[in-house]
Amino acid sequence: SLKTVAFEGNKFSVIGENCFEDCAALKNITIPEGVTSIEKYAFSDCTALVDVELSTTVKKIAKFAFGNTGIKEIHFPADIQFDVMDTSAFGMVTYEMNVYIVQGSWCDQNQSEWNIGFKEIKYE
């Protein structure tokens, strides 16, 4: 029945494996500054999850971290720079997701490094 999560401060850098897996009522999540890694299955099967706000410090999104969720679009901050985005980070339906990036940003200049088959890349 967990619907929201509010993180206080920036005292951790990793959202661990399976941390919020199967939280079927969770609707939105804001990843706080300081988090650099979202590990495998962290938000997997959060079927009501539709809104994710990533911090600029996220460098890694692991296998199925957001698999089987309700996410249809995601906005990447202008300053975000990925080291690793697993090809299954958003599950098997990335072809249905729209991604929003800032023109001229690292994401814009390095699409081949992080674009894992999203439906469309749009500019904000």
Secondary structure, 3 states (H helix, E strand, C coil): CCCCCCCCCCCCCEECCCCCCCCCCCCEEECCCCCCEECCCCCCCCCCCCEEECCCCCCEECCCCCCCCCCCEEECCCCCCCCEECCCCCCCCHHHCEEEECCCCHHHHCHHHHCCCCCEEEEC
